[in-house]
Amino acid sequence: MGVVIKSEHLSKKYIISHQQQEKYATLRDAIATKTKSFFKSDRRHNAESPGASKEEFWALKEINFEITQGDTLGIIGRNGAGKSTLLKVLSRITEPTKGRISIKGRIASLLEVGTGFHPELTGRENIFLNGAILGMHRVEIKRKFDEIVNFSGVEKFLDTPVKRYSSGMYVRLAFAVAAHLESEILIVDEVLAVGDAEFQRKCLGKMQDVSQRQGRTVLFVSHNMQAITNLCSRVILINKGNIIQDDVPSKVIKDYLMFETSNEGSIFWDESSAPGDPTVKLTAIRILDEKNNIQNQFFSKSKIRVQLDINITEVSEDLVVGFDITDEDGVVILRTYHNDSKKEQWPSLQKGPNAIYCEIPGEFLNVGTYYISPKISLHCKKWILNADPLLSFDVELNHGVSPFWNVLNKSNRPGSLALIIPWKNKTEFFN
């Protein structure tokens, strides 16, 4: 099959301005500053103040790759690694600073909620608008119209302006449009995470169909290593604007988890670097033993505490805080949230610093290395933090009484879990 995307020495630079400001500015000072800037329209007066500085930031550096027709390419890396910038360049939303990119075929891209939608237009009108942007004729769009509506599930709101849609409805319709209109290349950032589990499965199934049955090319950025493994035939790992690995999913994901996570048992951030958004920031993760000591190695009999420190400036009833535990292959073996249980058992979340933890029971995990991926969201509305694995810990097997596992061959049970489940005779079972 022919090459449909070719990147040669692709680089993208941004200029970041740093303006020194007084720490405690009064309302009077702010009004005075705005008033002065309004009257200083001349370029000479609008020059940077002596306290200002500029910094060059290379979001992408010397990116080289080729993608052939029908490829399903996964792109992974830490937040800020350059993944989204690469997709924006490929989607021609932004121009590269250096290098060139060659693309054969029409691109449908879904990079963030509502991309390409006009808020004042209805869902119906936006379907036709997106098709026209892709260069499709009205007849082509009409032919796909019913499929798009059925897939999205927003039929009742089709003639409602999309500015009144929830984030989930936005995503459903946006993905349905991007996946069903006849483009040769589909580019998807992980906006799917806003939807429910059933819709995510539909999306992944549709992308597999688009690639395998229809022979279209798919580029997929995700924090879900299991989805990347299931969907993609090839994975690119980006770090600080560079491609540092390009191989089959199993190899890239395993190396990524091994070398890009901390095994110190804890991570701390100051307020300026803490991940999250202005309403909620994650300031620390700790892996603790039963005496609240930071640990990264445990026996399987031991209880393991995972503590998240968060700073909240705006409390929402929809706020959900939790984490994934993934194994060495990037498979999620457990996702837990602070409000999974009955409401009266939830830890309270208040404005300001909060420290909440959960306890993984002993005799639960098998021998192996495990990874913690923090998750903070407004339920089914938006991700505040959807991080890749950040911390790792090791488990050594020391429970179970069967001599077949612990004495004769010292081997571990297959699988990530090592629960000891009682067996009984059938007669005992019914008594």
C-alpha positions in Angstrom: 0.0 0.0 0.0 1.1 3.5 -0.7 2.4 6.2 1.7 -0.4 8.6 2.6 1.5 10.7 5.3 5.1 11.5 5.2 6.8 13.8 7.8 10.3 15.1 7.1 12.3 17.0 9.7 9.0 18.4 11.1 9.6 21.0 13.9 7.2 23.4 15.6 8.4 26.3 17.7 6.3 28.5 20.0 7.4 31.8 21.6 6.4 32.0 25.3 6.2 35.4 26.9 6.9 35.8 30.7 5.6 39.0 32.2 6.8 40.0 35.6 3.8 41.1 37.7 3.4 42.3 41.2 2.3 39.5 43.5 -0.4 41.6 45.3 -2.1 43.9 42.7 -5.1 46.0 43.8 -8.2 46.5 41.7 -7.1 50.2 41.3 -3.8 49.0 39.9 -5.4 46.7 37.4 -7.8 49.4 36.2 -4.9 51.8 35.8 -2.8 49.3 33.9 -5.7 48.6 31.5 -6.4 52.3 31.0 -2.8 53.0 30.1 -2.6 50.1 27.6 -5.8 51.3 25.9 -4.3 54.7 25.1 -0.9 53.4 24.2 -1.9 52.2 20.7 1.4 53.2 19.1 3.8 50.3 18.6 6.6 52.1 20.4 4.4 52.4 23.5 3.3 48.8 23.3 6.9 47.4 23.6 7.5 44.8 26.2 8.1 46.2 29.6 11.6 45.9 31.1 10.4 43.0 33.3 9.1 40.9 30.3 11.1 38.0 28.8 10.6 35.6 25.9 11.4 32.0 25.7 11.6 29.6 22.7 9.7 26.4 23.2 10.1 23.6 20.6 7.0 21.5 20.9 8.2 19.2 18.0 11.8 18.6 17.0 12.9 16.8 13.8 9.9 14.5 13.5 10.4 11.9 10.7 7.9 9.1 9.9 5.8 7.5 7.1 2.3 6.1 7.4 0.9 3.8 4.7 -2.8 3.5 3.7 -4.8 1.4 6.1 -2.3 1.8 9.0 -3.7 2.3 12.5 -1.1 4.3 14.3 -1.1 4.9 18.1 0.6 8.0 19.5 1.5 7.9 23.2 3.6 10.1 25.6 3.3 12.3 28.7 1.1 15.3 28.8 3.0 18.1 27.1 5.2 15.7 25.1 4.0 17.1 21.7 1.2 14.7 20.8 -1.5 17.2 20.3 0.8 19.6 18.5 1.6 16.9 16.0 -2.0 16.2 15.4 -2.7 19.9 14.8 0.1 20.1 12.3 -1.2 17.0 10.5 -4.7 18.4 10.5 -3.4 21.7 9.1 -4.7 23.6 12.1 -1.2 25.0 12.6 1.8 25.4 10.3 5.2 23.8 11.1 8.1 26.1 11.8 10.5 23.9 9.9 10.4 20.7 7.8 7.5 19.5 5.6 4.6 17.1 5.7 3.0 15.4 2.7 -0.5 14.1 2.9 -2.6 12.3 0.3 -6.3 12.2 0.9 -8.9 14.1 2.9 -8.5 14.3 6.7 -11.3 14.1 9.3 -9.9 15.1 12.7 -11.5 15.1 16.1 -9.0 16.8 18.4 -11.3 18.3 21.1 -14.9 18.6 22.0 -16.8 20.5 19.4 -14.0 20.8 16.9 -15.4 22.2 13.6 -18.8 22.8 15.1 -20.5 26.2 14.9 -22.3 26.7 18.3 -25.2 28.6 16.8 -26.0 26.0 14.2 -28.1 22.9 14.9 -26.7 19.3 15.0 -28.3 18.8 11.5 -26.7 21.9 10.1 -23.3 21.1 11.6 -23.3 17.6 9.9 -23.7 19.3 6.5 -21.1 22.0 7.4 -18.5 19.4 8.4 -19.1 17.5 5.2 -18.7 20.6 3.1 -15.4 21.5 4.9 -14.2 18.0 3.9 -15.0 18.8 0.3 -18.0 16.5 0.1 -21.1 17.1 -2.0 -24.5 17.4 -0.4 -25.6 14.1 -2.0 -22.7 12.3 -0.4 -23.5 13.7 3.0 -27.2 12.8 2.7 -26.2 9.2 1.9 -24.4 9.0 5.3 -26.8 11.2 7.3 -28.9 8.4 8.8 -25.9 6.4 9.8 -24.3 9.4 11.5 -27.5 10.2 13.5 -28.1 6.6 14.5 -24.5 6.2 15.7 -24.5 9.4 17.7 -27.8 8.8 19.5 -28.7 12.5 19.5 -31.7 12.2 17.1 -34.1 14.0 19.6 -31.7 17.1 19.7 -30.8 17.1 16.0 -32.5 20.5 15.4 -31.2 22.1 18.6 -28.2 24.5 18.5 -25.2 22.5 19.5 -24.2 25.2 22.1 -27.0 23.6 24.2 -25.5 20.1 24.0 -23.7 18.5 26.9 -20.0 17.6 26.4 -21.1 13.9 25.9 -23.6 14.8 23.2 -20.9 17.0 21.5 -18.5 14.1 21.4 -21.0 11.6 20.2 -22.0 13.7 17.2 -18.5 15.0 16.5 -17.1 11.4 16.4 -20.0 10.1 14.3 -19.5 12.8 11.7 -15.7 12.3 11.6 -15.9 8.5 11.4 -18.8 8.3 8.8 -18.0 11.0 6.3 -15.8 9.8 3.5 -12.3 10.9 4.4 -9.2 8.8 3.7 -7.5 9.7 7.0 -9.1 9.8 10.5 -7.3 11.6 13.3 -8.7 11.1 16.8 -7.4 12.6 20.1 -8.8 11.0 23.3 -12.0 13.0 23.5 -13.7 9.6 23.6 -13.0 9.5 27.3 -15.8 12.0 28.0 -18.4 9.4 26.8 -19.7 6.4 28.8 -18.1 3.0 28.5 -20.6 1.7 25.9 -20.0 4.7 23.6 -16.2 4.2 24.0 -16.6 0.6 22.8 -18.6 1.7 19.9 -16.0 4.3 18.9 -13.1 1.7 19.1 -15.2 -0.8 17.1 -15.9 1.9 14.5 -12.2 2.8 14.2 -11.3 -0.9 13.7 -14.0 -1.1 11.0 -12.7 2.1 9.3 -9.2 0.7 9.2 -9.6 -3.0 8.7 -12.7 -3.2 6.5 -12.6 0.2 4.7 -8.8 0.4 4.4 -8.7 4.0 5.8 -5.8 5.3 7.9 -6.3 6.0 11.6 -4.1 8.1 13.9 -5.1 7.7 17.6 -3.8 9.5 20.6 -4.8 7.9 23.9 -3.8 7.5 27.6 -5.5 4.1 27.5 -2.7 1.6 26.8 -5.2 -1.3 26.5 -7.1 0.6 23.8 -3.9 1.3 22.0 -2.9 -2.4 22.1 -6.3 -3.6 20.9 -6.6 -1.0 18.1 -3.2 -0.2 16.7 -0.7 -2.1 14.6 2.1 0.4 15.4 2.9 2.9 18.1 5.0 6.0 18.2 6.3 7.3 21.6 6.9 11.0 21.8 8.9 12.7 24.6 9.8 16.4 24.7 8.9 16.8 21.1 11.0 13.9 19.8 10.0 10.5 18.5 12.0 8.2 20.8 10.4 4.8 19.8 8.4 3.5 16.8 7.5 -0.2 17.0 4.8 -2.7 17.7 2.4 -1.8 20.6 3.6 -4.5 23.0 7.3 -3.4 22.9 6.7 0.4 23.0 4.1 0.3 25.8 6.3 -2.0 28.0 9.4 0.2 27.5 7.3 3.3 28.1 5.9 2.0 31.4 9.3 0.7 32.5 11.4 3.8 31.8 8.9 6.7 32.1 7.5 6.1 35.5 8.9 6.8 39.0 9.6 3.9 41.3 10.2 6.2 44.3 6.8 5.5 45.9 5.7 9.1 45.7 5.5 12.2 43.5 5.0 15.8 44.7 4.2 18.9 42.7 4.3 22.6 43.7 1.3 24.8 42.8 2.7 26.0 39.5 3.6 22.6 38.1 0.7 20.5 39.6 -1.3 18.7 37.0 -5.0 19.5 36.7 -6.9 22.7 35.9 -7.7 25.9 37.8 -10.5 24.2 39.8 -8.6 21.1 40.9 -4.9 20.3 41.0 -3.1 17.1 42.0 -0.3 18.0 44.4 1.0 14.5 45.4 0.6 10.8 45.0 1.9 8.4 47.7 2.0 4.6 47.8 2.0 3.7 51.5 2.2 0.6 53.7 -0.1 -0.1 56.6 2.0 2.2 58.9 1.8 5.1 56.3 5.4 4.8 55.3 6.1 5.5 51.6 7.0 2.2 49.9 7.5 0.8 46.4 7.9 -2.9 47.3 5.2 -5.1 49.0 4.5 -8.7 49.8 1.2 -9.9 48.3 -0.2 -10.5 51.8 0.3 -6.7 52.6 -2.4 -4.0 52.3 -1.3 -1.2 49.9 -2.6 2.4 50.4 -2.7 4.8 47.5 -3.1 8.4 48.7 -4.0 11.4 46.4 -3.4 15.0 47.7 -5.6 17.5 45.8 -6.1 21.2 46.0 -9.7 22.3 45.2 -10.7 25.9 44.4 -14.1 25.1 43.1 -16.2 22.2 44.5 -18.5 20.4 42.1 -21.0 17.6 42.8 -19.8 15.9 39.6 -16.2 15.8 40.7 -14.7 12.3 40.6 -11.2 11.4 41.9 -9.5 8.1 41.5 -6.8 6.1 39.7 -6.1 3.1 37.4 -3.9 0.2 38.3 -2.3 -1.3 35.2 0.0 -4.3 34.7 3.3 -4.5 32.8 1.4 -4.7 29.5 -0.6 -1.6 30.1 -3.8 -3.5 30.8 -6.1 -1.9 33.3 -6.8 -4.4 36.1 -8.6 -2.0 38.4 -10.1 1.5 38.2 -11.3 2.9 41.5 -13.0 6.3 42.4 -13.6 8.0 45.7 -17.4 7.8 45.2 -17.8 4.2 44.0 -19.4 3.2 47.3 -22.5 4.3 49.1 -22.7 8.1 49.4 -22.5 8.1 53.2 -19.1 6.4 52.8 -17.5 8.9 50.5 -14.6 11.0 51.8 -15.6 14.6 52.0 -14.1 17.0 49.5 -13.8 20.7 50.4 -12.2 23.8 49.1 -8.5 23.9 49.8 -6.1 21.0 50.4 -7.6 17.5 50.6 -5.8 14.1 51.2 -7.8 11.0 50.4 -6.7 7.4 50.1 -8.0 3.9 49.4 -6.6 0.6 50.5 -5.9 -2.3 48.2 -6.6 -5.5 50.2 -3.9 -8.1 50.8 -3.9 -11.4 48.9 -5.3 -9.6 45.9 -2.4 -8.8 43.5 0.0 -11.4 42.0 3.7 -11.0 41.7 4.7 -8.3 39.3 5.2 -4.6 38.7 2.1 -2.4 38.7 1.5 1.2 37.7 -0.7 4.0 39.1 -2.5 6.4 36.7 -4.4 9.2 38.5 -7.8 10.3 37.1 -9.8 13.4 37.9 -12.9 14.3 36.0 -16.4 15.9 36.1 -18.4 12.8 35.6 -19.2 12.2 31.8 -18.5 15.9 31.1 -14.8 16.4 30.9 -11.4 15.2 32.1 -9.5 17.4 34.5 -6.6 15.0 34.6 -6.3 11.8 32.6 -2.7 10.9 33.1 -0.5 8.1 31.9 1.0 5.9 34.5 3.2 8.0 36.9 4.2 5.7 39.7 5.2 2.0 39.9 5.4 -0.5 42.7 6.4 -4.2 42.9 4.6 -7.1 44.5 6.3 -10.3 45.7 4.1 -13.4 46.1 4.0 -14.7 49.7 0.4 -16.0 50.2 -1.4 -19.2 49.3 -0.9 -22.5 50.9 -0.9 -24.9 47.9 2.4 -26.8 47.6 1.9 -26.8 43.8 2.5 -23.1 43.7 4.7 -22.2 46.6 6.9 -25.2 47.4 7.5 -27.4 44.4 8.3 -24.9 41.6 8.2 -21.4 43.2 6.4 -20.2 40.1 3.7 -17.6 40.3 0.1 -18.1 39.2 -0.6 -16.7 35.7 -2.7 -13.5 35.6 -2.5 -10.2 37.5 -4.7 -11.3 40.4 -3.9 -14.0 43.0 -7.1 -14.3 44.9 -7.5 -17.6 46.9 -11.0 -18.7 46.1 -12.4 -21.7 48.1 -13.6 -24.8 46.3 -16.2 -27.3 47.6 -17.8 -30.6 46.7 -21.1 -30.3 44.9 -22.9 -31.9 47.9 -21.4 -29.2 50.2 -22.4 -26.5 47.8 -26.1 -27.3 48.0 -26.2 -27.9 51.7 
